[in-house]
Every structure is written in structure tokens, then in C-alpha cells.
Amino acid sequence: MIPQPAAVAYTRQRQAKRVINVAHVIVGLGTGGAELMLLKLLRYTDRATFTPAVYSLRPIGDSIPRAMDSLGITVTSLGMRRELPDPTAIVRLATLLRSTQPDLVQTWMYHADFVGGIAAKLASRSLPVVWNLRATNPQAAFIRPRTRYIARMCARMSGWLPEQIICCSNEARRVHSSLGYRESKIHVIPNGFDVEVFRPDWEARSAVRAELGIPDTTWVIGMVARFDPHKDHRTFINAAAMLLARHKDVRFVLCGPLVSAENRELREWIDAAGLGANCHLLGVRHDVARVTAALDIATLSSAEEGFPNVLGEAMACGVPCVATDVGDSAYLIGDTGRIVPRQNPEALAGAWYDCIAMGRPRLQALGQRARRRIEEEFSIETVARAYEDVYRFIASA
């Protein structure tokens, strides 16, 4: 059951049907979790009632803007660099918002919360803003200092600038409230998953394994994640070496931005662990659903998370998950997988071994239960309706 903000329940009866124009402001349009969640939300938004536009603070890439364009959604880049917010970009965005006159502004991630929120108020003091918090803890050691600074600034502004604050996990709500974000404005809407795109696919399983030269009978453990301290690939590699010492017939599949043989640091970790013949580095893949369906066990070894997309996507594919106890991973997985302490390769390797020891029939039954959990509680259709309820409530105020 997706939590609802106060007073949303009655808005569908109260609100006369009209088109609501929503301006989404996001930091960039790479292939991260927030960007992909926005794309999924736009695909399932009721376009008879909501007209979205997207503003990217940074220069845009290719795949996600192209997908948005195919949906008939305008994408505008403000061309900001990665440094602290550019005052001229704030003015440019305010000018654009003043000319397009949206009914509300939805911002995604701290820099966009700050820049988009200020720009909205410069455009019109009455223009409502909804923030979207995507990280669990902005004060974590590996968060960039400028991001920590922006998050602290947003905490101070949270009492007067946004109408509502959406976050994707219960843990993120707890942490941000403790950091000074206005607790009464924060509510949780988890990420949603497209169960038509992410589904069990035996044909894809065979094809991907054939592509990688992996026999059908070999156990395959994989992780889809960019190379980043948050994701803690070092713990994954160390755990993989420990598992391989106990069970030889296993391969490890890693994919995501910078997860390739060209990544010297990652390659050195793998070689030092003796995993060269058992580890496949696929880099960025545009067929993540197929790759995920080829796994026996999906993993996320993160040291920090909010509400991880890749776990829900794997569960939708009928693949049981083993993940570290960060963010809402335990809440998402429920009783359909295993949770281990973060930065603990021994525990991660042990959980993998236990899953293998279950045997394929029992592990596949666990994966089927995982898919049912996603279908019943975390489908993208349900999540999109929750966002729409927030927008209706704010537009009707």
C-alpha cells in the first residue's frame, strides 16, 4: 500500500477535471535511478489530465531525452556545469517558467530542488513546488561536499519553499527529518516497476548466457549498478572471491556506467581477487531487462541507497535478490530474498552460498514470489496514480 499525503483521498471527487501542466526539473538526464524513474512516470502519466515538460539543469545525453521525445514531451537543457548552481541558469529557468506558466513544478534531486525551487518563486511567488528527495543520507562520507551544502540549504528552505516533499523510501524520510527538513511536508512514494518490460524471460536467459559463453547449468550472480562509491563494487568483488573458493561453477555479471574492462581500478580488483575467468564486465547495456532475466541471483552491494530500482526490476523478472541492508532494500525485498549487513563481504558470500544450496526449484519459487510482490504492491501504474493524486491536490488548493 503506497502512503498517501494528508487530504489527497478526497481530491478526485473535489477536483473538476482539467489539464494540469507539470514542469519537471531534474539535474541531468543520464541513466541513473532518478532519471529512469522520471521516464517511467512520464510513460504512465494520464496525458488526458496532465501535460508534462522536462527541464534538465545539465547538458542532456541521448537515450532518455530521445525516449521522452518519442512520448511527445519537450526537453530543455539549461547547460549548467557540475559546480555550484549558476545564477544565470536560475534566471533562465525562471524566465522559461514565467513564459510557459505551469500549474506546478516538480523537482528531482537536491541541486534541482534548490535551483528549480528558487526559479519557480522568481517566476511567480504563487507557483507551487514539489521536491523529490532521491538519496537516503546527503551527509554520508562519500557525498560530494557541494551536494552536502546544497542539501543543508534545502533543509533550511523546506519550511517555506516546497508545498510537498516526496521521497522514495521510509529511511530517507527518517534521515531527512532528522537533518531539519520539514517533517510534516514529507511523504513516501516508492519507485514503481514496469512488469511488462521486466518479466521472466527464458528466451532472453538462454540468449544472454550464450552471448557470454555461460552454460545453462552454471550459477549466475549479477549486479546492475554504475561504478560509484555508493554501490561498493569492492565488497561485491571480495564476496565473489570468497564464494568462488567454496563453489567453482559460478559466474558474476556486472553492468552499468564505467563497469567495463576500461575501468582500470575495477579491473585491478578483479585480477587481484582471481576472478578474471569468472567475471563479465558488460558496461552500459540498453537491454537491462534481458540481462537481468539471465541471472539466478541479483545483488546490490551498496553502502548507501534510497529505494533501489534494480532490486525491484530483478524481482519483477522473477529473480530473487541478495542485498545489503541500506535504504528500503529490506522493505522492498520482504521475505522473497536475503538481506545482509553492508560492507560485509563474508555475509554477502554466505547469503549467495545459501541461495545456491537451496537448489534451482526452490530458488525459482522464491523468484516467483518476488514477482508477485512487485505486481501487487509496486507496479508503476500504482505509483503514477500516487504522484497524480499529489499533483491534483496541489493544483486544487
C-alpha positions in Angstrom: 0.0 0.0 0.0 1.5 3.3 -1.1 1.4 6.0 1.6 -0.8 9.0 0.7 -0.3 12.6 1.7 -2.9 14.1 4.0 -6.2 15.1 2.3 -5.3 13.6 -1.0 -8.0 10.9 -0.8 -10.9 13.3 -1.5 -9.3 15.3 -4.3 -10.5 13.2 -7.1 -14.1 13.9 -6.1 -13.4 17.6 -5.3 -11.3 18.5 -8.3 -13.1 19.4 -11.6 -11.3 17.7 -14.4 -8.9 20.0 -16.2 -5.5 19.7 -17.7 -2.7 20.2 -15.2 0.7 21.4 -16.6 3.6 20.0 -14.7 7.2 21.2 -15.2 9.7 18.6 -14.1 13.2 20.0 -13.3 16.0 17.4 -12.9 19.7 17.7 -12.5 20.6 15.7 -15.7 19.3 13.0 -18.0 21.8 10.3 -17.7 20.8 6.7 -16.9 20.6 6.9 -13.1 17.7 5.8 -10.9 16.1 9.2 -10.6 16.2 9.8 -14.4 14.8 6.4 -15.2 12.1 6.8 -12.6 11.1 10.1 -14.2 10.9 8.5 -17.6 8.7 5.6 -16.3 6.5 8.2 -14.5 6.1 10.1 -17.8 5.2 7.0 -19.7 2.4 6.1 -17.3 1.1 9.7 -16.6 -2.5 10.2 -17.7 -1.9 12.6 -20.6 -5.6 13.5 -20.8 -5.2 15.2 -17.4 -1.5 16.1 -17.1 0.8 17.8 -19.6 4.4 17.4 -18.6 7.5 19.3 -19.7 11.1 18.5 -18.6 14.0 20.9 -17.8 17.5 19.5 -17.4 20.0 21.6 -15.5 22.9 20.0 -17.2 23.5 19.2 -20.9 21.4 16.3 -21.9 22.5 12.9 -23.2 20.9 10.8 -25.8 18.8 7.8 -24.7 16.5 9.2 -22.1 15.8 12.5 -23.9 15.1 10.5 -27.1 12.7 8.4 -25.2 10.9 11.4 -23.8 10.8 13.0 -27.3 9.1 9.8 -28.5 6.4 10.5 -25.9 5.9 14.0 -27.2 7.4 15.6 -24.2 9.5 18.8 -24.6 13.0 18.5 -23.0 15.0 21.7 -22.5 18.6 21.9 -21.2 19.9 24.9 -19.2 23.6 23.8 -19.9 24.8 24.1 -16.3 28.2 22.7 -15.3 28.7 20.4 -12.3 29.8 23.2 -10.0 27.5 25.1 -7.6 24.3 26.5 -9.1 24.7 29.1 -11.8 22.7 32.2 -11.0 22.2 32.9 -14.7 20.7 29.4 -15.1 18.3 30.1 -12.3 17.2 33.3 -14.1 16.9 31.5 -17.4 14.7 28.8 -15.8 12.6 31.4 -14.1 12.1 33.1 -17.5 11.0 29.8 -19.1 8.6 29.0 -16.3 7.1 32.5 -16.4 6.5 32.1 -20.1 5.1 28.6 -20.0 3.0 29.1 -16.8 2.9 25.6 -15.4 0.5 24.7 -12.7 3.2 23.3 -10.5 7.0 22.5 -10.6 8.2 19.0 -9.7 12.0 19.0 -8.9 14.2 15.9 -8.8 17.3 15.7 -6.5 19.0 18.3 -4.3 20.5 20.7 -6.9 17.3 20.7 -8.9 15.3 21.2 -5.7 17.4 24.2 -4.9 17.6 25.7 -8.4 14.1 24.7 -9.5 12.6 25.9 -6.3 14.2 29.4 -6.4 13.4 29.7 -10.1 9.8 28.9 -9.6 9.4 31.5 -6.9 11.2 34.1 -9.1 8.7 33.2 -11.9 5.7 33.6 -9.6 5.5 33.6 -5.8 2.3 31.6 -6.1 3.8 28.8 -8.3 3.7 25.6 -6.2 6.8 23.4 -5.9 7.1 19.7 -5.1 10.5 18.5 -4.1 11.7 14.9 -4.8 14.4 13.5 -2.5 16.2 10.6 -4.1 19.2 9.9 -1.7 18.9 8.4 1.7 21.6 10.5 3.5 23.1 13.6 2.0 25.7 13.8 4.8 27.2 10.4 4.0 31.0 10.5 3.8 31.2 9.8 0.1 28.7 12.5 -0.9 30.4 15.4 -2.6 30.9 18.5 -0.3 28.9 20.8 -2.6 26.0 18.3 -2.6 26.0 18.2 1.2 26.0 22.0 1.2 23.0 22.2 -1.2 21.1 19.6 0.9 21.7 21.7 4.1 20.5 24.8 2.3 17.3 22.9 1.1 16.7 21.8 4.7 16.6 25.4 5.8 14.3 26.3 2.9 12.0 23.3 3.3 9.6 25.1 5.7 8.6 27.8 3.2 9.6 26.8 -0.3 8.0 23.5 -1.3 4.3 22.6 -0.9 5.2 18.9 -0.6 8.3 16.8 -0.4 8.2 13.4 -1.9 10.9 10.8 -1.0 11.3 7.3 -2.3 12.0 5.5 0.9 10.9 5.4 4.5 14.6 5.5 5.6 15.1 8.7 3.5 12.1 10.3 5.3 13.5 9.5 8.7 17.0 10.8 7.9 15.9 14.0 6.2 13.5 14.8 9.0 16.5 14.4 11.4 18.5 16.8 9.3 15.9 19.6 9.5 13.6 19.0 6.6 10.0 19.9 7.5 8.7 16.5 8.5 5.0 17.5 8.1 5.6 18.0 4.3 7.4 14.7 3.7 5.7 11.6 2.5 6.8 8.5 0.8 6.0 7.3 -2.8 8.3 4.4 -3.7 9.7 3.7 -7.1 7.4 1.8 -9.4 8.3 -1.0 -11.8 7.0 -1.9 -15.3 6.1 -5.5 -15.0 5.6 -5.8 -18.8 9.2 -4.8 -19.6 10.7 -6.6 -16.6 9.4 -10.1 -16.6 10.6 -13.7 -16.5 12.1 -14.4 -20.0 13.6 -17.9 -20.6 14.4 -17.0 -24.2 16.5 -14.0 -23.0 18.1 -16.1 -20.3 19.4 -18.6 -22.9 20.4 -15.9 -25.4 22.4 -13.7 -22.9 24.2 -16.7 -21.5 25.1 -17.9 -25.0 26.4 -14.4 -25.8 28.6 -14.5 -22.7 29.7 -18.2 -23.1 28.0 -19.2 -19.9 26.5 -22.8 -19.7 22.8 -23.0 -18.8 23.7 -25.1 -15.7 26.2 -22.5 -14.3 25.0 -20.3 -11.5 25.0 -16.6 -12.4 25.0 -13.8 -9.9 24.8 -10.3 -11.2 24.6 -6.6 -10.3 23.4 -3.7 -12.4 24.9 -0.5 -11.0 27.1 2.3 -12.0 30.7 2.3 -10.7 30.4 4.6 -7.7 31.4 4.5 -4.0 27.7 4.3 -3.2 27.4 0.9 -4.9 30.5 -0.6 -3.3 31.7 -2.8 -6.0 34.7 -3.6 -3.8 32.5 -5.6 -1.4 30.9 -7.4 -4.3 34.3 -8.5 -5.7 35.6 -9.6 -2.3 32.5 -11.6 -1.7 32.7 -13.1 -5.2 36.2 -14.4 -4.4 35.0 -16.0 -1.2 32.1 -17.7 -2.9 34.3 -19.0 -5.7 36.6 -20.6 -3.1 33.5 -22.7 -1.9 31.7 -23.2 -5.2 33.5 -23.2 -8.5 30.6 -23.3 -11.0 29.5 -19.7 -10.7 29.9 -16.6 -12.9 29.5 -13.0 -12.0 27.9 -10.4 -14.4 28.3 -6.7 -13.7 27.0 -3.9 -15.9 26.4 -0.2 -15.7 28.2 3.0 -16.5 32.0 2.7 -16.1 31.6 -1.1 -15.3 33.8 -2.3 -18.2 37.3 -3.6 -18.8 38.4 0.0 -19.5 37.9 0.8 -15.8 41.4 0.2 -14.5 40.6 0.3 -10.8 37.8 -2.2 -11.1 39.9 -4.5 -13.4 42.7 -4.5 -10.8 40.3 -5.5 -8.0 39.0 -8.4 -10.2 42.5 -9.6 -11.1 43.7 -9.4 -7.5 40.8 -11.5 -6.4 41.5 -14.1 -9.1 38.1 -13.6 -10.8 39.3 -12.8 -14.3 37.8 -16.0 -15.9 34.6 -15.8 -13.9 33.6 -12.2 -14.1 31.9 -10.5 -17.0 32.0 -6.7 -17.3 29.3 -5.5 -19.7 29.4 -1.7 -19.4 26.3 0.2 -20.2 23.6 -2.1 -21.6 20.4 -1.0 -23.2 18.8 -4.4 -22.7 18.9 -4.5 -18.9 15.7 -6.4 -18.7 17.2 -9.2 -20.8 20.4 -9.3 -18.8 18.5 -9.3 -15.5 16.3 -12.2 -16.7 19.5 -14.2 -17.3 20.5 -14.1 -13.6 19.9 -16.7 -11.0 20.5 -14.2 -8.2 20.5 -10.4 -8.4 22.6 -8.4 -5.9 23.1 -4.9 -4.7 26.1 -4.4 -2.5 25.5 -0.7 -1.9 26.8 1.2 1.1 24.0 3.8 0.6 20.6 3.6 -1.2 17.2 5.1 -1.1 14.7 2.7 -2.8 16.7 0.8 -5.4 15.2 0.3 -8.8 17.5 -2.6 -9.8 16.1 -4.8 -7.0 12.5 -4.2 -7.9 13.4 -4.8 -11.6 15.1 -8.1 -10.8 12.1 -9.2 -8.6 9.8 -8.4 -11.5 11.9 -10.7 -13.6 11.4 -13.5 -11.1 15.0 -13.3 -9.9 15.5 -13.4 -6.1 17.7 -10.8 -4.6 20.5 -10.6 -2.0 21.2 -7.1 -1.0 22.8 -5.0 1.8 20.7 -3.5 4.5 20.5 0.1 3.2 17.6 2.4 2.5 14.4 0.5 1.9 16.0 -2.6 0.4 14.8 -4.8 3.2 11.3 -3.4 2.9 11.2 -3.9 -0.9 12.5 -7.5 -0.8 10.4 -8.6 2.1 10.5 -12.3 2.5 11.5 -13.0 -1.1 15.3 -12.8 -0.8 18.1 -12.2 1.7 19.4 -9.0 3.4 23.0 -8.8 4.7 24.9 -6.1 6.6 26.6 -3.5 4.3 30.4 -3.6 3.7 30.5 -7.2 4.9 31.7 -9.5 2.1 31.7 -12.6 4.3 27.9 -12.2 4.9 27.2 -11.5 1.2 29.2 -14.5 0.1 27.4 -16.6 2.7 23.9 -15.5 1.6 24.8 -16.3 -2.0 26.0 -19.8 -1.0 22.8 -20.4 1.0 20.7 -19.5 -2.1 22.7 -21.8 -4.3 22.3 -24.6 -1.7 18.5 -24.2 -1.9 18.7 -25.7 -5.4 17.1 -24.3 -8.5 13.4 -25.3 -7.9 13.2 -23.7 -4.5 15.1 -20.6 -5.7 12.8 -20.2 -8.7 9.8 -20.5 -6.4 11.3 -17.7 -4.3 11.7 -15.6 -7.5 8.0 -16.2 -8.4 7.0 -14.9 -5.0 9.2 -11.8 -5.6 7.4 -11.1 -8.9 4.0 -11.3 -7.2 5.2 -8.8 -4.6 6.1 -6.3 -7.2 2.9 -6.8 -9.2 0.7 -6.4 -6.1 2.5 -3.5 -4.3 5.0 -1.7 -6.5 3.7 -1.5 -10.1 4.4 1.7 -12.0 0.7 2.2 -12.6 0.0 2.4 -8.9 2.9 4.7 -8.3 2.0 7.0 -11.2 -1.5 7.4 -9.7 0.0 8.3 -6.3 2.0 11.1 -8.0 -1.1 12.3 -9.8 -3.0 12.5 -6.5 -0.3 14.8 -5.1 -0.5 17.0 -8.2 -4.3 17.2 -8.2 -4.3 18.1 -4.5 -1.8 20.9 -5.0 -3.4 22.2 -8.2 -6.8 22.4 -6.5 -5.5 24.3 -3.4 
